[in-house]
Amino acid sequence: LGVFQTLLDQGATVVVIEHDLDVIRSADYIIDMGPWGGTEGGRVVVEGTPEAVAANPESITGRYLKQVLAEDR
């Protein structure tokens, strides 16, 4: 995360494919693809801030992200 922040501080755009909730919750914008992998995936389930993804009941990622964000409070 420190490397990502250094790049952002220098004006770079960082695009990451990630499943780690610490990385996801620190993102400015998320595009959640799914709902599953392979033939069961491939569509945008939700996009927006970590809070928007966490609030979307269709997002599997959002279910877990919601728990992590609650712990931050």
N, CA and C atoms as a LAMMPS dump frame, in Angstrom:
ITEM: TIMESTEP
0
ITEM: NUMBER OF ATOMS
219
ITEM: BOX BOUNDS ff ff ff
-5.0000000000000000e+02 5.0000000000000000e+02
-5.0000000000000000e+02 5.0000000000000000e+02
-5.0000000000000000e+02 5.0000000000000000e+02
ITEM: ATOMS id mol type element x y z
1 1 1 N 0.82 -1.193 0
2 1 2 C 0 0 0
3 1 3 C 0.861 1.252 0
4 2 1 N 1.999 1.17 0.639
5 2 2 C 2.91 2.311 0.666
6 2 3 C 3.415 2.673 -0.722
7 3 1 N 3.732 1.662 -1.517
8 3 2 C 4.186 1.897 -2.892
9 3 3 C 3.064 2.524 -3.711
10 4 1 N 1.851 2.011 -3.554
11 4 2 C 0.71 2.589 -4.269
12 4 3 C 0.553 4.057 -3.902
13 5 1 N 0.634 4.362 -2.614
14 5 2 C 0.46 5.743 -2.171
15 5 3 C 1.552 6.643 -2.721
16 6 1 N 2.779 6.151 -2.783
17 6 2 C 3.878 6.933 -3.362
18 6 3 C 3.591 7.26 -4.818
19 7 1 N 3.112 6.275 -5.568
20 7 2 C 2.759 6.507 -6.967
21 7 3 C 1.635 7.533 -7.093
22 8 1 N 0.618 7.406 -6.26
23 8 2 C -0.499 8.348 -6.294
24 8 3 C -0.049 9.759 -5.942
25 9 1 N 0.829 9.877 -4.951
26 9 2 C 1.349 11.182 -4.55
27 9 3 C 2.118 11.861 -5.674
28 10 1 N 2.662 11.045 -6.579
29 10 2 C 3.42 11.581 -7.715
30 10 3 C 2.525 11.808 -8.935
31 11 1 N 1.216 11.642 -8.759
32 11 2 C 0.269 11.927 -9.823
33 11 3 C -0.086 10.75 -10.711
34 12 1 N 0.373 9.563 -10.365
35 12 2 C 0.091 8.378 -11.18
36 12 3 C -1.324 7.875 -10.93
37 13 1 N -1.84 7.137 -11.888
38 13 2 C -3.078 6.395 -11.741
39 13 3 C -2.708 4.937 -11.547
40 14 1 N -3.288 4.296 -10.551
41 14 2 C -2.972 2.899 -10.255
42 14 3 C -4.238 2.068 -10.442
43 15 1 N -4.142 1.056 -11.3
44 15 2 C -5.247 0.13 -11.528
45 15 3 C -4.781 -1.236 -11.05
46 16 1 N -5.57 -1.862 -10.171
47 16 2 C -5.174 -3.111 -9.548
48 16 3 C -6.332 -4.105 -9.602
49 17 1 N -6.029 -5.35 -9.927
50 17 2 C -7.002 -6.434 -9.776
51 17 3 C -6.652 -7.115 -8.465
52 18 1 N -7.579 -7.068 -7.519
53 18 2 C -7.21 -7.457 -6.155
54 18 3 C -8.38 -8.087 -5.421
55 19 1 N -8.052 -8.968 -4.477
56 19 2 C -9.049 -9.572 -3.596
57 19 3 C -8.771 -9.266 -2.131
58 20 1 N -7.656 -8.638 -1.835
59 20 2 C -7.28 -8.314 -0.46
60 20 3 C -8.122 -7.132 0.027
61 21 1 N -8.848 -7.335 1.115
62 21 2 C -9.765 -6.305 1.603
63 21 3 C -9.057 -5.049 2.073
64 22 1 N -7.82 -5.155 2.557
65 22 2 C -7.074 -3.958 2.96
66 22 3 C -6.792 -3.075 1.757
67 23 1 N -6.459 -3.686 0.637
68 23 2 C -6.217 -2.928 -0.591
69 23 3 C -7.54 -2.352 -1.103
70 24 1 N -8.577 -3.161 -1.105
71 24 2 C -9.874 -2.717 -1.623
72 24 3 C -10.413 -1.54 -0.819
73 25 1 N -10.351 -1.609 0.492
74 25 2 C -10.927 -0.526 1.303
75 25 3 C -10.142 0.775 1.186
76 26 1 N -8.893 0.714 0.731
77 26 2 C -8.115 1.941 0.57
78 26 3 C -8.274 2.553 -0.82
79 27 1 N -9.044 1.905 -1.686
80 27 2 C -9.235 2.396 -3.047
81 27 3 C -10.143 3.625 -3.074
82 28 1 N -9.915 4.485 -4.057
83 28 2 C -10.812 5.617 -4.293
84 28 3 C -12.064 5.165 -5.03
85 29 1 N -11.9 4.176 -5.92
86 29 2 C -12.988 3.735 -6.789
87 29 3 C -12.832 2.245 -7.058
88 30 1 N -13.92 1.517 -6.981
89 30 2 C -13.907 0.059 -7.155
90 30 3 C -14.874 -0.31 -8.281
91 31 1 N -14.458 -1.246 -9.115
92 31 2 C -15.354 -1.877 -10.076
93 31 3 C -15.411 -3.339 -9.667
94 32 1 N -16.547 -3.752 -9.123
95 32 2 C -16.721 -5.114 -8.621
96 32 3 C -17.326 -5.963 -9.727
97 33 1 N -16.562 -6.935 -10.199
98 33 2 C -17.01 -7.836 -11.258
99 33 3 C -17.515 -9.129 -10.618
100 34 1 N -18.477 -9.749 -11.264
101 34 2 C -18.951 -11.007 -10.697
102 34 3 C -20.217 -11.473 -11.359
103 35 1 N -21.102 -12.114 -10.638
104 35 2 C -21.003 -12.286 -9.195
105 35 3 C -20.009 -13.367 -8.768
106 36 1 N -19.641 -14.264 -9.653
107 36 2 C -18.67 -15.316 -9.364
108 36 3 C -17.567 -15.244 -10.416
109 37 1 N -16.705 -16.229 -10.448
110 37 2 C -15.658 -16.282 -11.449
111 37 3 C -16.058 -17.122 -12.654
112 38 1 N -15.212 -17.13 -13.654
113 38 2 C -15.425 -17.968 -14.836
114 38 3 C -16.711 -17.63 -15.556
115 39 1 N -17.443 -18.654 -15.954
116 39 2 C -18.676 -18.442 -16.708
117 39 3 C -19.773 -17.805 -15.861
118 40 1 N -19.607 -17.799 -14.545
119 40 2 C -20.594 -17.196 -13.642
120 40 3 C -20.279 -15.734 -13.333
121 41 1 N -19.268 -15.188 -13.993
122 41 2 C -18.867 -13.812 -13.74
123 41 3 C -18.885 -12.989 -15.008
124 42 1 N -18.131 -11.914 -14.961
125 42 2 C -17.958 -11.119 -16.16
126 42 3 C -18.88 -9.936 -16.324
127 43 1 N -19.679 -9.642 -15.312
128 43 2 C -20.5 -8.44 -15.413
129 43 3 C -20.167 -7.518 -14.242
130 44 1 N -20.426 -6.241 -14.432
131 44 2 C -20.207 -5.278 -13.357
132 44 3 C -21.371 -5.402 -12.379
133 45 1 N -21.047 -5.776 -11.152
134 45 2 C -22.06 -5.906 -10.102
135 45 3 C -22.351 -4.536 -9.502
136 46 1 N -21.286 -3.799 -9.194
137 46 2 C -21.41 -2.46 -8.62
138 46 3 C -20.091 -1.726 -8.849
139 47 1 N -20.169 -0.428 -8.921
140 47 2 C -18.957 0.377 -9.001
141 47 3 C -19.137 1.63 -8.159
142 48 1 N -18.032 2.108 -7.624
143 48 2 C -18.073 3.315 -6.811
144 48 3 C -17.082 3.244 -5.666
145 49 1 N -17.361 3.994 -4.637
146 49 2 C -16.5 4.045 -3.464
147 49 3 C -16.59 2.736 -2.678
148 50 1 N -15.648 2.489 -1.778
149 50 2 C -15.767 1.301 -0.929
150 50 3 C -17.108 1.26 -0.18
151 51 1 N -17.586 2.414 0.251
152 51 2 C -18.863 2.467 0.98
153 51 3 C -20.037 2.09 0.065
154 52 1 N -19.993 2.524 -1.194
155 52 2 C -21.052 2.184 -2.149
156 52 3 C -21.067 0.685 -2.437
157 53 1 N -19.886 0.097 -2.579
158 53 2 C -19.795 -1.343 -2.825
159 53 3 C -20.305 -2.101 -1.606
160 54 1 N -19.917 -1.655 -0.411
161 54 2 C -20.353 -2.321 0.82
162 54 3 C -21.863 -2.244 1.008
163 55 1 N -22.488 -1.208 0.493
164 55 2 C -23.932 -1.021 0.663
165 55 3 C -24.763 -1.793 -0.361
166 56 1 N -24.115 -2.371 -1.375
167 56 2 C -24.855 -3.06 -2.43
168 56 3 C -25.084 -4.52 -2.05
169 57 1 N -26.324 -4.942 -1.878
170 57 2 C -26.604 -6.317 -1.446
171 57 3 C -26.245 -7.39 -2.481
172 58 1 N -26.079 -7.003 -3.748
173 58 2 C -25.714 -7.972 -4.785
174 58 3 C -24.214 -8.277 -4.803
175 59 1 N -23.419 -7.471 -4.121
176 59 2 C -21.971 -7.607 -4.166
177 59 3 C -21.458 -8.549 -3.079
178 60 1 N -20.867 -9.644 -3.494
179 60 2 C -20.243 -10.566 -2.536
180 60 3 C -19.063 -9.878 -1.873
181 61 1 N -18.266 -9.174 -2.66
182 61 2 C -17.145 -8.399 -2.104
183 61 3 C -17.675 -7.408 -1.081
184 62 1 N -18.802 -6.77 -1.404
185 62 2 C -19.39 -5.776 -0.515
186 62 3 C -19.757 -6.321 0.848
187 63 1 N -20.201 -7.569 0.896
188 63 2 C -20.553 -8.189 2.189
189 63 3 C -19.346 -8.204 3.125
190 64 1 N -18.205 -8.608 2.591
191 64 2 C -16.983 -8.675 3.404
192 64 3 C -16.418 -7.283 3.665
193 65 1 N -16.497 -6.423 2.668
194 65 2 C -15.997 -5.062 2.814
195 65 3 C -16.787 -4.316 3.881
196 66 1 N -18.067 -4.569 3.948
197 66 2 C -18.924 -3.934 4.958
198 66 3 C -18.426 -4.249 6.366
199 67 1 N -18.033 -5.478 6.602
200 67 2 C -17.504 -5.886 7.909
201 67 3 C -16.198 -5.163 8.215
202 68 1 N -15.316 -5.091 7.223
203 68 2 C -14.006 -4.436 7.421
204 68 3 C -14.198 -2.946 7.683
205 69 1 N -15.075 -2.313 6.938
206 69 2 C -15.315 -0.883 7.145
207 69 3 C -15.931 -0.621 8.518
208 70 1 N -16.778 -1.527 8.997
209 70 2 C -17.375 -1.369 10.339
210 70 3 C -16.305 -1.449 11.423
211 71 1 N -15.293 -2.288 11.193
212 71 2 C -14.204 -2.411 12.162
213 71 3 C -13.364 -1.136 12.228
214 72 1 N -13.32 -0.384 11.133
215 72 2 C -12.541 0.861 11.077
216 72 3 C -13.169 1.962 11.923
217 73 1 N -14.46 1.836 12.206
218 73 2 C -15.162 2.908 12.924
219 73 3 C -14.923 2.867 14.378
